[in-house]
């Protein structure tokens, strides 16, 4: 058996499966099937089919007890244990460093050398990929994981399939918010072929009755108070009290009260120090003799863990920690901080936590910024932001330059989390402080940062003004990296405002300075802008943009790589090259998820919603747009695309809520003042008015789009020209337009429709045919829009057919079908049946002979239509009505209640 550094796994409900007065562990109650699943997955892993098992359940439900039993079942495996600490802002990749201490070798060497995260990830994978032995790697409590650790799980989930590894990650599944990073990560890893889920439920009344055994506590009352939670049950039983305490906390404190004064002081110090505490640290902080630790271990509150001790369960630690008086807690944290210093602790996150709790401002300012920078390097941007915020809470005596640096770091961290108002506040404060300090170079760079931030807030004129001011201030100081960044930012602004010649000139200046100073991040950013401007001008662009991506990836420049992925996806989508757009969407989302870059994940999903709308997958486009709006909150740049898509698709289907979306979209687009944003927003409004029978209002909106499109690309110009023609505007076409629009404007409507069909755009094909005067073309248009559920367009086409005197015009769908807001397709019914049968996406794909990616799309659409967040919730909805096929059929037949280039 391999290295084993932990002591007995916590009986968070171990005690729930023991007699109150003894240590004999009877069989686990109501865990037989879960244990059998884990043993099956271990056998698969031992055969070279690696498995990631997500072991979920509420706090205290018995996850660790189950793993202890599995450990006894697999004595020949090599076991390694790690955990995420919920006490303080965590050290990024804490579990990986735990594992490094156990594995040693190349992984430990990389950790000690301060290697980057990709090297650390590869080293861990290499360490556990030896075929000679089954590696069981446990990561406990990932509900407290930092972003880098969640990214590690994503990384491993994609690469375990051929390794003899059983990776088990435990987490609490109660209280997870919809946008919790863990929920997103679980969704990501669950889609991988190697991933399996095991969920633990609370115990039944019968099991609680069996555990109550010979105690004097009435089993029904015990179950009512504990809800069947094994830890709560155990702690109540162990307290040995005559009556059931109201909470498990009281049970834990009752046990702690039996300790001697010295032991209780050590227990308090341990509770405040963390989930696992070095024994020598406790001895240093409290001066306790070994006999005190022995008493705590004998009490069962703490257990040995190699050179460490830990609480049997986190709930117990929290109960003790919350009971420590504030003044005593502050003093204990001060002693812990001093002891860690004497040990040479280099964990900035740990040190800054104790410094804050001790009220030691100088120590906070020493450790928190270093922890923030380390977190940012490892792409744990939430942890970086939390550390900068911690430092700023204690920055009253800091000099202006140091304080400005903290605000800049915070602005950069929260910007990547899509917290733009916080980014602006921090950026403005940094600018004021650099001015106070008289540092013109940093002042110019702060202006450049504010320009980027304000663009994302769709405050275009302010963004341009800040970019111009940055260039003016920095040019006066001579060549510098900061000036290169300012040129790159200003180039981006000119590109966004469709001044592409100026954008290219500024981008070339930025590239020249970036080459001179070796700033590959700036070079990538400027080359990216250059490529996008070339695309709009009809010049070669793809090679440039791919090169910008390659430079960013090679240099580890996360923001620049994410922007390159977003623009590759977006420009290919604008060119109607949907397969290429899909490729960069998938690569980009995976990259941004792994590197905790939330704002570009949203941007990429906005691009995807555009693609889904264009290729006729409207249900998925609507579901994704709704999801984006629910998640992004007030961030206007990332709301705009979703609002425009959702508004126009509601108009096409004759659904309510059109103008609440399109009015907000127009407001945001006008505030930004960028043609690439204004044109789609105005054309969506033109279409909505036209579909509603308001041609004059439609023409006014089309002409507003025309006012903005003079310097846009051929696709935008073509779309504007088509709507000017459709609404009867006399305005001429502004320059060259894309092929299907050229054919439409030339009057060759059937050929235009053929081009749209070849590109994969059915609604555009139908709209081209709808402008025809021949009955055959109109009937084909009617067939297409009817199949897509576009009833307003179908009404217009039927009226045109009647005007032509056509007979036997197909009627619309039955009212009950037409009015349903959440109708499932036939294929979605089939997928829903298999979801209810608890098949994975891969298993569904195999059964229906479709790709797993297609299943992903169907599942997203089904969840959106049913109005539920998860597959489990969908099963509950269906289970309430009987057999899935019958319920799905009922749901179908019964009534029921463009992202910009950056």
N, C-alpha and C positions, 0 to 999 in steps of 0.2 A: 504494500500500500504506500502511496506517495506521501508527500509532506502534509502534515496536519497540524496547524498552529492554533486552531481554535479549541476551546474546551467543549463540554457537552452543549449541544445546541439548545438555546433557550426553550424552556417549557412554557413559553408564552401560553403554550398550552400543554407543555409537557406535564405540568401538574394536573391538567385536566384529565390526563390519562394515567394518573397514579393514585394509589390510595393515599388519603390525607396523612396517614401516620407512617408511611413507608416509602421506599425508593424503588420498588418493583414496578416496572412499566408494562402494563397489560397491553393487549392489542389496541391499536388506535380505533376509536369509535367513529363510525361513519366516514372513514377515510380509505376503505378498502379499494374502491374503484380508482381513486386518485393515485394511490400508491401503485396500483397495477399499471396505470397509464405511464407513470414515471419509469417504472421498470421496463416497460415496452419501449419507450423512447431511448432508454439507456442501451437496450439491446440493439436498436437500430443504429445508434451512434457507434457502438462497438464494432458494428459491421461496416463502418466507413461512411455512414449516412448521418452526418452531423446534425444535431438538433439544438434549437434554441427554444426553451420552454419558459413561457410567461406564467408564473405561479402567482395568482392574484387572490385577494380576499381582504376583508376588513381587518383592522388592527386587532390582534389577539385571536385570530381565528384558527391558528395552528399551523402556519406555513413552515416555521422553523422546526416544529416537532415532526412534521411530515418529512422534512429533509433529513433529520437525524435518523428516522427509521430507514429511509432510503440509503443512508450512509452505511447502516448495519447490513442492508441487503446487498451492497456492492463493495465488499471488503478488498477486492483486487483492483479497484479503480484508483487512479491518482486524484485525490480531492484537493481543491484549492478554494479558499473562502475569502470573500471581500464584502465590504458593506459601504453604503452611502450614509453620511452622517447628517442628521437633521438639526443639529444644534446651532450651527452657524453657517454663514455663507460658505459653501463647501469649497475645499481645494479642488480645482479642476482635475478630473481623472483620478480622484482619490482611490476608487476601487482598483484601478490599474496599478497604482503605486503599492497598494496592499498586496496584490498578486506578485509584483516584482520582488517584494521582500521574501516571498515564499519560493518563487521559481529561481531567483538568482539569474545567472547566465547573461545572455545578450539583452534580455529585457531590463534587468537591473542596471547593466552598463549604460543602456540608453537613458534610463531615468536619471542616473547620477551625472550623465554628461549633458543633461538639459536638452535632449533631442526634441525635435518638433513632433506634433501629434501624429502625423502620418507615419513617421518612423517608429513611434511608440506602438501604434496600432499594428503595424506589420510585425514588430518584434514579438508582441503578445501572440498574434496568430501563429507565427513560426514556432513559438515555444510550446504551444498546445497541439501542434499538428503532427506529432510523432505517431506513427501507426502502431507502435509496439504496445501501447497501453491506452485504455480508455481514460481520458481526462474529463473529470467532472468539475466544472468551474461554477461557483455560486457567487452571484452578486445580489446581496440582500438590500431591500428597502430602496429600490430605484425611484420611488416617489419623491425621494430627496436628491435625486441625481442632478448634477450640473449638466449643462448642455453638451459639454465635451464627452461626458460619460454616455449620454444618450446617443451621441454620434458614434461612439465606440460600439454600442450595441447594434446600431444600423450597419456599421462596417462589418462586424462579425456575422450578422445575419445573412449578408450577401455572399459570404465566403466559407461558411461552415459545411456546406452540403457534402463535401468529399473528405471531411476530417473526422477522426475518431474522437469527437468532442461532444459532451452534453453540457451545454451552457444553460444554467437555471437562473432566471432573474425574478426575484420576488418583489411584490409591490402591494400597496394598499389600494384597493379599487373603490373605496368610499370617499366621497367628497371631492372627486376630480372635476374641476370646472371644464366647460366645453372647450375653452382655449388653452387648457393646461398643456405645457410642452410634453408631459409624459403621455397624455392622450394622443397627441399628434405622433409621437415616436412609436407608441404601441400600434397605431394604425399603419405606420410605415413598415415596421418589422413583421407585422402579422401577414403582410402580403407576400412574404418570402416563403419559398417551398420548405425550408427547414424549420419553420416556426410552428410551435404547437402551444395551445393554451390549456391550462389546468386551473379551474376555479374552485375555491373552498367556500362552502356555505356554513353558516352557524349550525350548531347542533340542534337536533330535534328535541321536543319535550321528553321523549323516551330516553334519549341519551343523557340528558341532564338528570333525569330520575336515576339512571344507573350510576352516574358519577356521585350523586348525593349520597348514595349507599347508606351507611350507618349514621350519617350526620343527623342532627336534630332539626335541620332546616327543611321546611316543606318544599318538595320539588316544584310544585306549580308556582309558588311564590318566587323560588330561586330562578325559574325560567322567565317569569314576568320581569324581574328586576334586571336580568343579564341578557335577555334576548337570545340565549343559547351561545353567547360568545365564550369560547372555552377559557380564555384568560380570565375574564370576569368571574366565571363560575369557579375556577380554581382558586383565585385570590380570596373570594368570599369564603370558600370552604377552608382554606388554609388559615384565615384569620382566627378561626375557632371561636367566634363570638356567638352569643346566645341568640342574637337576632341578626337578620341580614342587613348589612350596611347599605346605604342608598347608592353608593358608587364604588367602583373598584379602587379609586384613589384612597378612600377611607380604609379599604382593606390593606393596601400597601403601607399606608402610614401607621396602621395598627401594628403591623409586623415590625416596621422600623422603630416604633416606640419601645419595643422590648430590648433594643440594643443598649449597651452602656454608653455613657456620654461621649467617650473617645471614639467609639465605633460610629456613633451617629454623626459626629463631625466629619469623619472620613467619608461616610456615605453621602453627606451633603456635598462635599468637595467633588466626589466622583460624579454626582448628578450634574453639577455645574460645568464639569470639564468636558464631557462628551459621551458618546455612546460607548466608546472603548477608551480606557485610560491606562497609560503605562503605570505599572505598580510602583516604579521608582519615582514617578511624578507625584503620586499620592503621598509617598513617604516623604518626599522633599517638601511638599506643600503643608502637610499636617504634622510632620514629625512623628508619625505613628510607628510603633514597633510592629514586627511581623505578626504578632499575636492578634492585633486588631484586624488585619486583613483576614486572618484565619477565621475570626468570629464572623465577619461579613460573608465569607464564602460558606461557612457552615449554616448561616441563617437562610441561605438560598436566595437572598436578594441579589448577590453578585456571584459570578462564576469566573473561574480562571480561564484565561485565553492566552496561553503561552506566557510571555512576559507582561501581559496586559490583564486587566479585569474588566468586566462589563456587567451591566444589568441583565437580568434574565429577559427582560422585555422593555422596550422603549416606553411603554405606558407607565411602568414602575419608575423609570428614571424621571419622567416628566412629573409624576406625582410628588416625588421627593424634591425636585428642583423648584417647583412652584411653591412648596411649603417653606423654603428658605427665606428669611426676612431680607428685605432689600439691602440694608446696611451690611449685613453679614455676607450676602452674595457679592457685593462690590469688593469687599475685602478679600474674599476667596479668589475672585477673578484676578485681583492684583497679585496675589501670591502665586497663582498658576502662571501668570505672565512672567513673573520674575524667574520662576523655576524653568520655564521653557527657554528663556534667554540663556540661563546658565547651561542648559543642555545643548545650546547651539541650534535650536529649532529654526529651520528655514521655511516653514509653512506660513506664508504671509497671511493666508485666509484665517488660519487658526489664531495666529498672533493678534491680528486686527480685531477678531471677535472678542477675545479676552481683554484687549486694550480698551475697547468701547465699553464693555461691561464693567471694567474697573474705573471708568471715567478718566483714563490716562490719555489726554489729547495728544501729547507729543508722540506717544507710542502709536496711536491711531494714524497720525500723519506720517509716521515712518513706515508702517507695515501695510496699511490699506492701499495706497497708490501702487506699491510694488505688487501686491496681490491682484490689483486691477489690471496692471500691464501684463502680468503672467496669464490671467484669464483671457485677455484679449488676444494674446499670441496663440492661445489654444482654442480660439473661436468660441469661448464661453462668454458671449457678450452680455447676457443677463447678469452673470456673476461680476463681470467687469463693471457694469453700471452700478450694481449694489455696492461694490467696494468704493467707487468714486463718490457715491452718495454718502457712504459712511465717513469718508475722509472729509467731505464738505461739512458734515455736521459738527466737526471738531476743528474747523479751519479759522476760527476767529482771530487767532494771532499770526496767521500766515502772511508773508509778504505778498504784494500784488502779483509778482511773476509766478510764484508757486501756486497761488490761488487760481490764476488764469490757466495754468497748466491743468489743474484739476477740472475746471469747467470745460476745457477743450476735450479732455479725455471722456468726460461724461457725455458731451455732445456727440462725439463720434460713436460711443457705445449705444446710446439710445436711438440714434439715427438708424442703425442697423436693425433695431427692434421695431421700427415703424412708429416711434414715439416722437413725432416731429415737433409738437409744441414744447415738449421738454427739451428737445435738441436746440430749438431756437432760443429758449430762455437761457440755457447754459452757454450757447454761442454768443449771445449778446453780452452776457456778463464777462465772458473771456475778452471780448473786444474792448469793453470799457476798462478792464484791468490792464490790458496791454497798453492802452493809451495813457493810463495813469502811470504806468511804469516807464513810458517814453520809448518803448521798443517798436520802432516803425516796421521792422521786418515781420515780427509776430502780429502786429496790427493788420498788415496787409494779408497775411495768411488767415487771420480770423475773419476778415471780410470775404475772402474766398470761400471759407467754410459756410458762412451765413448765406452766400449766394446759392449754394447747393441745397441748403436746408429750405430756403424760401421757395425755391422751385418746386420742391416736393410738397409744399403747402399751397401750390398753385397761386402764388403771389408774384406773377411774372415781372412786373415793372420793378418791384423791389429786388428781385433776384438779379435782374440785369444791372440795376444801379450798383448793387454790391459787387458784382463781377467787374464792372468798369472801375469802381473805386479801388479794388484790389490791384488791378493791373497798373493803374496810375500811381499808386503808392509804391509798388514794388519796382516798377521800371526806373523810378528815381534813385533806387538803391543799387542798380546794376544787376548783372546776371546772377541768378540764384535758383536753387531748387524750388523755392517758394514762388518765384516768378514763373517758372515752368508750370507749376500747379495752377497758378492764376490764369495763364494763357489757356491751359487745357479746360478749365472751368468756363472761361469766357467763350471759347470755341464751342463748347456744349450749348451755352446759351444762344449763340448765334444760329447753331444748327436747329435748335428747338423753335426759333423764330423764323425759320426757313430762309435765313440769310446765308446760303451755303458757301458762296465764294469767300465771305469773311470768315466763316467757320473753318474752312480748309486752310486759309492763310494762318489763322491763330493756331490751329492744330499742328501745322508744320513748324511754327516757331516753338511750340511746346515740345515737339519731338526733338528738335535740335538741341534745346537746353537739357532735356532729359538725357539725351545721349552723352552730352558733355559731362553731366554730373552723375551718370550711372543710375538714374532714377527710373528703373524699369516699370514701376507702377504708373508713373506719369506718362511714360511712353505708351504703355498699353491703353491708358485712358484716352490720350489724344488720338492715337491711331483708330480707336473705336469710333470716336466722333467723326474723324475723316472718312471712314468707311461708310457710315450712315449717310453723310452728306453726298458721297459719291452715288449711293443707291438712289437717293431722291433725284439726283441729276441724270440718272440713267447710265452711269459709268460702272466699271467693274468695282465690286465692293466685297464679295464673299471671301476672297483670299485674304484681304486686309483684315477683315473682322475676325477670321479664324486665327490669323497671326496674332492679333491683339489678345485673343483668348489664350493662345499658347504661351505668350509672354507672361500673362498674369498667373497662369497655373504654375509655370516654372518658377516664378518668383514668390509664390505663396501669397499673392496679393488678392485677398478674399473679395473685397468690394469690387475691384476691377474685373475679376473673373466672373462674378455674378452679373455685372452690367453687360459683359460681353455675351454671356449666355442669353440674357434677356433680349438684347438687340438682335442676336442671330435668330432667335425664335420669332421676334416681332417683324423683322424685315422679310424673312422667308414667308411669314404669314401674309404680310402686305402684298408680296409678289404672288400670292396664291400657290406657293410651293409648300403644301401642307405636310407632306411626308418629312421634309427637312425641318419644318417648324416643330413637328412632333418630336423629332430626334433631339433637338436642342431643348425643348421643354423638359423632356424626361431627364436628360443629363443635367440641366440647370437646376431643376427642383432637387434632385439628389444631392448636388453639390451644395446648394444653399441650405438644405436641411442639415447636412453633415457639418456645416460651418456656421450654423445659427444666424443666418442672414434673412430675417423674417421679411424685410421690406421687398426684397427681390423675389422671394417665394410668391408673395401676393402679386407682384408685377407679372411674373410668369404665368400664374393662374389666370390673370386678366387676359393675357395674350391667348391662352388656351380657350377661354370663353368666347373670344372672337372667332377662333377657328371652328369651334363646335357650332356656333351660330351659322357660319358661312357654309359648312358642309351639311347642314340640315339636322344636326343632332341637338335639337332645341331643348328637349327635356334636360339633357346634361348641361347645356349652356345655362339654362335657368337655375338649375340646382347649384352650379358652381358660382354663378353671380350672387345668388342669395347667400351662399356660404361666405363669399368674400365680404359682402356688406355687413354680415353679422360679426365678422372677425376684425375688420380693419378700423371700426369706430369712426372717428372724425377725420382721419387722414385723407385729404381731398384728392391727391394725385392718384391714390390707389382705389378710391371710390368711383372715379369718373368713368372708367371703362365699364365697370359692372353696372353702374346706373344707366349708361347709354344702352348697353345690350339688353338689360332687363326691361327697360322702358319700351324699346322697339319690338321686342318679342311679345310683350303683353299686348301692344297695339296690333300686331299681326294675328294674335289669337282672339282678339276682342275681349280681353280680360281687363278687370279694373286695375287701378294703380299706375296707369301709363304716365300721367303728367307729374305725379309726385317724384318720379324718377327723372323724367326728361327736363323738368324745371330746375331741379338741383344740378343736373349735369350741365345745363346751359350756363347756370350761374358760376359753376367751377371753371368751365372752359373759358368763359369771358374774362374771369378774374386772372386766369393764367395768360390769356392773350396769345396763345400759340396756335398757329394754323392747324397743326396735326391733331390738336384737341378740339378746336372749334368746328372744323369741317364735319367730323363724324357726329358731333352733338347736334349740329343744325340739320344735317341730313336725316337723322333719326326723327327729329321733330317734323320735318317736311313729310316724311313717310307716314307718321302718325296722323297728321292733319289730312293727308290725301286718303288714307284708309277710312277716316271718319267722314269723308264727303265734304271737306272744307278746302277746295282747290286754291282759293285766294291765299289763305293762311299758309298752305303748303308752298305756294310760289314764293311768298315773302321769306320763308325759312330757307328755301333753296338758294335764293339770291343772297341772303346773309352768308350762307356757306360759300357762295361764289366770291363774295368780297374777300374771303380769307384764303382762297385756294390758288392765287396767282403763282406762287413760288413753291407749291407742293408738288408731289410726284404725279406720274401719269395715272395711277390708280385713283388717287383722290380727285384729280381733275376730271377723270372719266365719270366717276360717280356723281359729281356735281353736275356735269353736263347732261347726264341721263335724267336727273331730276328736274333740271331746268326745262328739258324737252317735255318730260311727262306732265309738268304743271303749266305748260304753255308760256313760259318766259321767253321774251325775245332776245335775251342776252346771248352773245356768241360764245363759242368754245374758247377756253384760254389755253392754247398750245396743244401739244401732243397728249393723247390719251391712250390707255391700255387697249389691247386688241378687241376684247368683247364690246367695250364701249364704242370703239371706232366703228365696228360693224353695226351696232345699234344706231348710231348717229347717221350712218350712211343709209339706213333703212333696210339693211339686210338682217332682219330680226331673227329669222330661223338660224342663220349661220352664227349669230351672236349667242343664241340659246345653245347651239351645239358646242361652242367654245366653253360656255359656262358649265355645261354637263361634263365635258372632258376635264375641266379643272376640279369638278366635284362640288359645284355650288348649285343645288337644285332650285332654291328659291330665286336666285338671280336669273336662272334659265327661264323659270316660269314668268318672271316679271318682264323679260324681254319678249316672250311670246304673247303676254297679255297686252302689249302695245300694238300687236298685229291687227290687221283688218280681216284676215281670213278665218273662217270657222274652224278649220282643222287645227290651226295654231292655238286658237282660243280654247278649244276643247282640251288640248294637251296641257295648256297652262292651268286649266281648271282641275284636271286630274292631279297635277303635281301639288297645287296649293291645298286641295281637299285632303290629300294624303298627309300633308304636313300639319293639318289642323288650322290653316290660315283662313278662317272664315270671312273676315272682312274683304280680303282680296278675292275670295271665291264669289262673294256677292257682286263685286264690281264686274268680274268676268262674266258671270251669268247675265247681268244686265246688258253687257255688250253683245252677248250671244242673242238675247231676245231682240235687241235693236236690229241685228242682222236677219231676224226672222227664223232663227234656228229652232228646230223642234227636238223633243225628247232630251231636254237639257237635264243632266243628272242633278238630282236634289242633294242637299247637304245631308250630313249624318243625322240620325234620330236625335231628338232634343235631349233625351236622357244621356246619350253619349256626348253630344256636343257641349253640354253644360258642365260636365264633370271637370273639376280643376286638377284632378290627380289621376287621370286614366292611365293604366298600365298597358304596355304593348303585349302582344302575344309572347314574344321572347322574354320580356320582363317577368311575365307570369311563370314561365318555365324556370327562370333563375330563382324567383321567389320560392317556388316549390322546393328547390334544392337548398336554399338558405334555411328553410324550415326543417329540412332533413339534416341540418348542421354539417353540410359539406363545405370544405374550404374553396376558395376561388379556383385553385389549381384543379381540385376534384370536379368542380362544376364545369370548368373549361374542357376537361377530358370527356365528361359525360355528354356535353352538348357539341363537341367537336368545334370549339371556337377557342380563341386565344385567351390567356389569363388577363391580358390587358383589356380585352373587350368585356370580360366578366366584370372587371373593376368599374368600367363605365356603366354597365347595367346596374350594378349594386348601388353606385352613387345616385343614379336616377331613381331607383326604387326607394331608397331611404328618403330622398327629397320629396317624392310623391306621397309617401306614407306619413311624412312629417315626423320622422323619428331619427335619432342620431346614430344608432348602432344596429348591427345585425340582430343582436339579442333583443333589442326593443321591437324590431320588425317581427321576430318570432313570437313575441308576446302579443302583438297586435293580431297576428294571424291566428295564434293559438286560441285567442278569445272567441274566434268564430268557427272553429272546426277545422276540417281538412284544408290545407293550404290552397289546393287547386280551386275548391269551391269558394273559399273566401276571396282569393285573387280574382276569380271571375266576377264575384259580387262587386269588388272594388272597381272593376272595369265598367260594368254595365249599369251601376247604380249611381245617381247623383250623390255628391259629397261636398261636405263643406271644404371699345378698342383701347387696349393699354398703349401709352405713348412710348416712342423710342426715348432712351434716357442718355 
